[in-house]
């Protein structure tokens, strides 16, 4: 059954269809939220909240909408509710003898939401720009512009330039 069909069946009260929908999207939704939030526990909580919202919204699903874009739109709003603003100070330089992975997560969290999400979708989920654009309801030029801006801010932050959360 297609993802749209699963949503339609779930809206009709089919609990198995809802469960299959969740199983279908859970791995990528979790990876997206982990990248957006930078914390595995927060990502788990956010994933649960995402699918609670999905379950509540299946009756309002518009069949002309791409199912993946619809689910990720909900996940995006959950991420924004949890962390709407940058989570670390701009210009935080890499630690000389510290945890580089944690520093990288903080740097990503420091980006504004609209920049952070394109980096997560492109670099972590490995989505093509066309898929990112469709999911975010924008065009590929906007995706490219946001990626360039995000990469520039991250590079400036690595140099101590302080642009990450501007």
MODELLER restraints for C-alpha pairs under 7 A, 6 or more apart:
rsr = mdl.restraints
at = mdl.atoms
rsr.add(forms.Gaussian(group=physical.xy_distance, feature=features.Distance(at['CA:3:A'], at['CA:21:A']), mean=6.70, stdev=0.5))
rsr.add(forms.Gaussian(group=physical.xy_distance, feature=features.Distance(at['CA:3:A'], at['CA:67:A']), mean=6.10, stdev=0.5))
rsr.add(forms.Gaussian(group=physical.xy_distance, feature=features.Distance(at['CA:4:A'], at['CA:63:A']), mean=6.72, stdev=0.5))
rsr.add(forms.Gaussian(group=physical.xy_distance, feature=features.Distance(at['CA:4:A'], at['CA:67:A']), mean=5.53, stdev=0.5))
rsr.add(forms.Gaussian(group=physical.xy_distance, feature=features.Distance(at['CA:6:A'], at['CA:17:A']), mean=5.08, stdev=0.5))
rsr.add(forms.Gaussian(group=physical.xy_distance, feature=features.Distance(at['CA:6:A'], at['CA:18:A']), mean=6.64, stdev=0.5))
rsr.add(forms.Gaussian(group=physical.xy_distance, feature=features.Distance(at['CA:6:A'], at['CA:21:A']), mean=6.03, stdev=0.5))
rsr.add(forms.Gaussian(group=physical.xy_distance, feature=features.Distance(at['CA:7:A'], at['CA:18:A']), mean=6.88, stdev=0.5))
rsr.add(forms.Gaussian(group=physical.xy_distance, feature=features.Distance(at['CA:7:A'], at['CA:58:A']), mean=6.00, stdev=0.5))
rsr.add(forms.Gaussian(group=physical.xy_distance, feature=features.Distance(at['CA:9:A'], at['CA:17:A']), mean=5.94, stdev=0.5))
rsr.add(forms.Gaussian(group=physical.xy_distance, feature=features.Distance(at['CA:10:A'], at['CA:17:A']), mean=5.24, stdev=0.5))
rsr.add(forms.Gaussian(group=physical.xy_distance, feature=features.Distance(at['CA:10:A'], at['CA:18:A']), mean=4.93, stdev=0.5))
rsr.add(forms.Gaussian(group=physical.xy_distance, feature=features.Distance(at['CA:10:A'], at['CA:58:A']), mean=6.61, stdev=0.5))
rsr.add(forms.Gaussian(group=physical.xy_distance, feature=features.Distance(at['CA:11:A'], at['CA:58:A']), mean=4.98, stdev=0.5))
rsr.add(forms.Gaussian(group=physical.xy_distance, feature=features.Distance(at['CA:11:A'], at['CA:59:A']), mean=4.70, stdev=0.5))
rsr.add(forms.Gaussian(group=physical.xy_distance, feature=features.Distance(at['CA:22:A'], at['CA:51:A']), mean=6.87, stdev=0.5))
rsr.add(forms.Gaussian(group=physical.xy_distance, feature=features.Distance(at['CA:29:A'], at['CA:47:A']), mean=6.69, stdev=0.5))
rsr.add(forms.Gaussian(group=physical.xy_distance, feature=features.Distance(at['CA:29:A'], at['CA:75:A']), mean=6.91, stdev=0.5))
rsr.add(forms.Gaussian(group=physical.xy_distance, feature=features.Distance(at['CA:30:A'], at['CA:43:A']), mean=6.20, stdev=0.5))
rsr.add(forms.Gaussian(group=physical.xy_distance, feature=features.Distance(at['CA:30:A'], at['CA:44:A']), mean=6.84, stdev=0.5))
rsr.add(forms.Gaussian(group=physical.xy_distance, feature=features.Distance(at['CA:30:A'], at['CA:47:A']), mean=5.91, stdev=0.5))
rsr.add(forms.Gaussian(group=physical.xy_distance, feature=features.Distance(at['CA:32:A'], at['CA:120:A']), mean=6.27, stdev=0.5))
rsr.add(forms.Gaussian(group=physical.xy_distance, feature=features.Distance(at['CA:32:A'], at['CA:121:A']), mean=6.79, stdev=0.5))
rsr.add(forms.Gaussian(group=physical.xy_distance, feature=features.Distance(at['CA:33:A'], at['CA:43:A']), mean=5.08, stdev=0.5))
rsr.add(forms.Gaussian(group=physical.xy_distance, feature=features.Distance(at['CA:33:A'], at['CA:46:A']), mean=6.94, stdev=0.5))
rsr.add(forms.Gaussian(group=physical.xy_distance, feature=features.Distance(at['CA:33:A'], at['CA:79:A']), mean=6.55, stdev=0.5))
rsr.add(forms.Gaussian(group=physical.xy_distance, feature=features.Distance(at['CA:34:A'], at['CA:40:A']), mean=5.68, stdev=0.5))
rsr.add(forms.Gaussian(group=physical.xy_distance, feature=features.Distance(at['CA:34:A'], at['CA:43:A']), mean=4.82, stdev=0.5))
rsr.add(forms.Gaussian(group=physical.xy_distance, feature=features.Distance(at['CA:35:A'], at['CA:120:A']), mean=5.63, stdev=0.5))
rsr.add(forms.Gaussian(group=physical.xy_distance, feature=features.Distance(at['CA:36:A'], at['CA:79:A']), mean=6.72, stdev=0.5))
rsr.add(forms.Gaussian(group=physical.xy_distance, feature=features.Distance(at['CA:36:A'], at['CA:109:A']), mean=6.67, stdev=0.5))
rsr.add(forms.Gaussian(group=physical.xy_distance, feature=features.Distance(at['CA:36:A'], at['CA:116:A']), mean=6.49, stdev=0.5))
rsr.add(forms.Gaussian(group=physical.xy_distance, feature=features.Distance(at['CA:36:A'], at['CA:117:A']), mean=6.42, stdev=0.5))
rsr.add(forms.Gaussian(group=physical.xy_distance, feature=features.Distance(at['CA:36:A'], at['CA:120:A']), mean=6.60, stdev=0.5))
rsr.add(forms.Gaussian(group=physical.xy_distance, feature=features.Distance(at['CA:37:A'], at['CA:43:A']), mean=6.44, stdev=0.5))
rsr.add(forms.Gaussian(group=physical.xy_distance, feature=features.Distance(at['CA:37:A'], at['CA:79:A']), mean=6.85, stdev=0.5))
rsr.add(forms.Gaussian(group=physical.xy_distance, feature=features.Distance(at['CA:37:A'], at['CA:83:A']), mean=6.85, stdev=0.5))
rsr.add(forms.Gaussian(group=physical.xy_distance, feature=features.Distance(at['CA:37:A'], at['CA:109:A']), mean=6.45, stdev=0.5))
rsr.add(forms.Gaussian(group=physical.xy_distance, feature=features.Distance(at['CA:38:A'], at['CA:105:A']), mean=5.36, stdev=0.5))
rsr.add(forms.Gaussian(group=physical.xy_distance, feature=features.Distance(at['CA:38:A'], at['CA:109:A']), mean=6.49, stdev=0.5))
rsr.add(forms.Gaussian(group=physical.xy_distance, feature=features.Distance(at['CA:46:A'], at['CA:78:A']), mean=6.35, stdev=0.5))
rsr.add(forms.Gaussian(group=physical.xy_distance, feature=features.Distance(at['CA:46:A'], at['CA:79:A']), mean=6.87, stdev=0.5))
rsr.add(forms.Gaussian(group=physical.xy_distance, feature=features.Distance(at['CA:50:A'], at['CA:74:A']), mean=6.13, stdev=0.5))
rsr.add(forms.Gaussian(group=physical.xy_distance, feature=features.Distance(at['CA:50:A'], at['CA:75:A']), mean=5.28, stdev=0.5))
rsr.add(forms.Gaussian(group=physical.xy_distance, feature=features.Distance(at['CA:50:A'], at['CA:78:A']), mean=6.29, stdev=0.5))
rsr.add(forms.Gaussian(group=physical.xy_distance, feature=features.Distance(at['CA:54:A'], at['CA:71:A']), mean=6.88, stdev=0.5))
rsr.add(forms.Gaussian(group=physical.xy_distance, feature=features.Distance(at['CA:69:A'], at['CA:134:A']), mean=7.00, stdev=0.5))
rsr.add(forms.Gaussian(group=physical.xy_distance, feature=features.Distance(at['CA:69:A'], at['CA:135:A']), mean=4.27, stdev=0.5))
rsr.add(forms.Gaussian(group=physical.xy_distance, feature=features.Distance(at['CA:84:A'], at['CA:113:A']), mean=6.76, stdev=0.5))
rsr.add(forms.Gaussian(group=physical.xy_distance, feature=features.Distance(at['CA:85:A'], at['CA:112:A']), mean=6.32, stdev=0.5))
rsr.add(forms.Gaussian(group=physical.xy_distance, feature=features.Distance(at['CA:86:A'], at['CA:109:A']), mean=5.79, stdev=0.5))
rsr.add(forms.Gaussian(group=physical.xy_distance, feature=features.Distance(at['CA:86:A'], at['CA:110:A']), mean=4.13, stdev=0.5))
rsr.add(forms.Gaussian(group=physical.xy_distance, feature=features.Distance(at['CA:86:A'], at['CA:111:A']), mean=5.66, stdev=0.5))
rsr.add(forms.Gaussian(group=physical.xy_distance, feature=features.Distance(at['CA:86:A'], at['CA:112:A']), mean=5.73, stdev=0.5))
rsr.add(forms.Gaussian(group=physical.xy_distance, feature=features.Distance(at['CA:86:A'], at['CA:165:A']), mean=5.87, stdev=0.5))
rsr.add(forms.Gaussian(group=physical.xy_distance, feature=features.Distance(at['CA:87:A'], at['CA:106:A']), mean=6.99, stdev=0.5))
rsr.add(forms.Gaussian(group=physical.xy_distance, feature=features.Distance(at['CA:87:A'], at['CA:109:A']), mean=5.42, stdev=0.5))
rsr.add(forms.Gaussian(group=physical.xy_distance, feature=features.Distance(at['CA:87:A'], at['CA:110:A']), mean=5.03, stdev=0.5))
rsr.add(forms.Gaussian(group=physical.xy_distance, feature=features.Distance(at['CA:88:A'], at['CA:106:A']), mean=5.95, stdev=0.5))
rsr.add(forms.Gaussian(group=physical.xy_distance, feature=features.Distance(at['CA:88:A'], at['CA:107:A']), mean=6.99, stdev=0.5))
rsr.add(forms.Gaussian(group=physical.xy_distance, feature=features.Distance(at['CA:88:A'], at['CA:109:A']), mean=6.76, stdev=0.5))
rsr.add(forms.Gaussian(group=physical.xy_distance, feature=features.Distance(at['CA:88:A'], at['CA:110:A']), mean=5.00, stdev=0.5))
rsr.add(forms.Gaussian(group=physical.xy_distance, feature=features.Distance(at['CA:89:A'], at['CA:110:A']), mean=6.75, stdev=0.5))
rsr.add(forms.Gaussian(group=physical.xy_distance, feature=features.Distance(at['CA:90:A'], at['CA:110:A']), mean=6.71, stdev=0.5))
rsr.add(forms.Gaussian(group=physical.xy_distance, feature=features.Distance(at['CA:90:A'], at['CA:157:A']), mean=6.85, stdev=0.5))
rsr.add(forms.Gaussian(group=physical.xy_distance, feature=features.Distance(at['CA:90:A'], at['CA:162:A']), mean=4.66, stdev=0.5))
rsr.add(forms.Gaussian(group=physical.xy_distance, feature=features.Distance(at['CA:90:A'], at['CA:163:A']), mean=5.87, stdev=0.5))
rsr.add(forms.Gaussian(group=physical.xy_distance, feature=features.Distance(at['CA:90:A'], at['CA:164:A']), mean=5.03, stdev=0.5))
rsr.add(forms.Gaussian(group=physical.xy_distance, feature=features.Distance(at['CA:90:A'], at['CA:165:A']), mean=5.22, stdev=0.5))
rsr.add(forms.Gaussian(group=physical.xy_distance, feature=features.Distance(at['CA:91:A'], at['CA:157:A']), mean=4.70, stdev=0.5))
rsr.add(forms.Gaussian(group=physical.xy_distance, feature=features.Distance(at['CA:91:A'], at['CA:160:A']), mean=4.86, stdev=0.5))
rsr.add(forms.Gaussian(group=physical.xy_distance, feature=features.Distance(at['CA:91:A'], at['CA:161:A']), mean=5.50, stdev=0.5))
rsr.add(forms.Gaussian(group=physical.xy_distance, feature=features.Distance(at['CA:91:A'], at['CA:162:A']), mean=3.23, stdev=0.5))
rsr.add(forms.Gaussian(group=physical.xy_distance, feature=features.Distance(at['CA:91:A'], at['CA:163:A']), mean=6.32, stdev=0.5))
rsr.add(forms.Gaussian(group=physical.xy_distance, feature=features.Distance(at['CA:91:A'], at['CA:164:A']), mean=6.53, stdev=0.5))
rsr.add(forms.Gaussian(group=physical.xy_distance, feature=features.Distance(at['CA:92:A'], at['CA:157:A']), mean=6.28, stdev=0.5))
rsr.add(forms.Gaussian(group=physical.xy_distance, feature=features.Distance(at['CA:92:A'], at['CA:160:A']), mean=6.39, stdev=0.5))
rsr.add(forms.Gaussian(group=physical.xy_distance, feature=features.Distance(at['CA:92:A'], at['CA:162:A']), mean=6.99, stdev=0.5))
rsr.add(forms.Gaussian(group=physical.xy_distance, feature=features.Distance(at['CA:93:A'], at['CA:157:A']), mean=6.27, stdev=0.5))
rsr.add(forms.Gaussian(group=physical.xy_distance, feature=features.Distance(at['CA:93:A'], at['CA:158:A']), mean=5.44, stdev=0.5))
rsr.add(forms.Gaussian(group=physical.xy_distance, feature=features.Distance(at['CA:93:A'], at['CA:159:A']), mean=6.77, stdev=0.5))
rsr.add(forms.Gaussian(group=physical.xy_distance, feature=features.Distance(at['CA:93:A'], at['CA:160:A']), mean=5.22, stdev=0.5))
rsr.add(forms.Gaussian(group=physical.xy_distance, feature=features.Distance(at['CA:94:A'], at['CA:100:A']), mean=6.75, stdev=0.5))
rsr.add(forms.Gaussian(group=physical.xy_distance, feature=features.Distance(at['CA:94:A'], at['CA:103:A']), mean=6.28, stdev=0.5))
rsr.add(forms.Gaussian(group=physical.xy_distance, feature=features.Distance(at['CA:94:A'], at['CA:158:A']), mean=6.28, stdev=0.5))
rsr.add(forms.Gaussian(group=physical.xy_distance, feature=features.Distance(at['CA:107:A'], at['CA:154:A']), mean=6.83, stdev=0.5))
rsr.add(forms.Gaussian(group=physical.xy_distance, feature=features.Distance(at['CA:107:A'], at['CA:164:A']), mean=6.94, stdev=0.5))
rsr.add(forms.Gaussian(group=physical.xy_distance, feature=features.Distance(at['CA:108:A'], at['CA:116:A']), mean=6.32, stdev=0.5))
rsr.add(forms.Gaussian(group=physical.xy_distance, feature=features.Distance(at['CA:109:A'], at['CA:116:A']), mean=6.99, stdev=0.5))
rsr.add(forms.Gaussian(group=physical.xy_distance, feature=features.Distance(at['CA:110:A'], at['CA:164:A']), mean=5.85, stdev=0.5))
rsr.add(forms.Gaussian(group=physical.xy_distance, feature=features.Distance(at['CA:110:A'], at['CA:165:A']), mean=5.02, stdev=0.5))
rsr.add(forms.Gaussian(group=physical.xy_distance, feature=features.Distance(at['CA:111:A'], at['CA:164:A']), mean=5.39, stdev=0.5))
rsr.add(forms.Gaussian(group=physical.xy_distance, feature=features.Distance(at['CA:111:A'], at['CA:165:A']), mean=4.81, stdev=0.5))
rsr.add(forms.Gaussian(group=physical.xy_distance, feature=features.Distance(at['CA:112:A'], at['CA:165:A']), mean=6.02, stdev=0.5))
rsr.add(forms.Gaussian(group=physical.xy_distance, feature=features.Distance(at['CA:115:A'], at['CA:146:A']), mean=5.54, stdev=0.5))
rsr.add(forms.Gaussian(group=physical.xy_distance, feature=features.Distance(at['CA:115:A'], at['CA:147:A']), mean=6.71, stdev=0.5))
rsr.add(forms.Gaussian(group=physical.xy_distance, feature=features.Distance(at['CA:115:A'], at['CA:150:A']), mean=5.44, stdev=0.5))
rsr.add(forms.Gaussian(group=physical.xy_distance, feature=features.Distance(at['CA:118:A'], at['CA:143:A']), mean=6.74, stdev=0.5))
rsr.add(forms.Gaussian(group=physical.xy_distance, feature=features.Distance(at['CA:118:A'], at['CA:146:A']), mean=6.85, stdev=0.5))
rsr.add(forms.Gaussian(group=physical.xy_distance, feature=features.Distance(at['CA:118:A'], at['CA:147:A']), mean=6.21, stdev=0.5))
rsr.add(forms.Gaussian(group=physical.xy_distance, feature=features.Distance(at['CA:119:A'], at['CA:147:A']), mean=6.25, stdev=0.5))
rsr.add(forms.Gaussian(group=physical.xy_distance, feature=features.Distance(at['CA:121:A'], at['CA:127:A']), mean=5.72, stdev=0.5))
rsr.add(forms.Gaussian(group=physical.xy_distance, feature=features.Distance(at['CA:121:A'], at['CA:132:A']), mean=6.67, stdev=0.5))
rsr.add(forms.Gaussian(group=physical.xy_distance, feature=features.Distance(at['CA:122:A'], at['CA:128:A']), mean=6.61, stdev=0.5))
rsr.add(forms.Gaussian(group=physical.xy_distance, feature=features.Distance(at['CA:129:A'], at['CA:140:A']), mean=5.75, stdev=0.5))
rsr.add(forms.Gaussian(group=physical.xy_distance, feature=features.Distance(at['CA:129:A'], at['CA:143:A']), mean=6.46, stdev=0.5))
rsr.add(forms.Gaussian(group=physical.xy_distance, feature=features.Distance(at['CA:130:A'], at['CA:140:A']), mean=5.90, stdev=0.5))
rsr.add(forms.Gaussian(group=physical.xy_distance, feature=features.Distance(at['CA:133:A'], at['CA:139:A']), mean=4.97, stdev=0.5))
rsr.add(forms.Gaussian(group=physical.xy_distance, feature=features.Distance(at['CA:133:A'], at['CA:140:A']), mean=5.48, stdev=0.5))
rsr.add(forms.Gaussian(group=physical.xy_distance, feature=features.Distance(at['CA:133:A'], at['CA:143:A']), mean=6.25, stdev=0.5))
rsr.add(forms.Gaussian(group=physical.xy_distance, feature=features.Distance(at['CA:153:A'], at['CA:163:A']), mean=5.06, stdev=0.5))
rsr.add(forms.Gaussian(group=physical.xy_distance, feature=features.Distance(at['CA:153:A'], at['CA:164:A']), mean=4.60, stdev=0.5))
rsr.add(forms.Gaussian(group=physical.xy_distance, feature=features.Distance(at['CA:154:A'], at['CA:164:A']), mean=5.67, stdev=0.5))
rsr.add(forms.Gaussian(group=physical.xy_distance, feature=features.Distance(at['CA:156:A'], at['CA:162:A']), mean=6.34, stdev=0.5))
rsr.add(forms.Gaussian(group=physical.xy_distance, feature=features.Distance(at['CA:156:A'], at['CA:163:A']), mean=6.06, stdev=0.5))
rsr.add(forms.Gaussian(group=physical.xy_distance, feature=features.Distance(at['CA:157:A'], at['CA:163:A']), mean=6.04, stdev=0.5))
rsr.add(forms.Gaussian(group=physical.xy_distance, feature=features.Distance(at['CA:157:A'], at['CA:164:A']), mean=5.73, stdev=0.5))
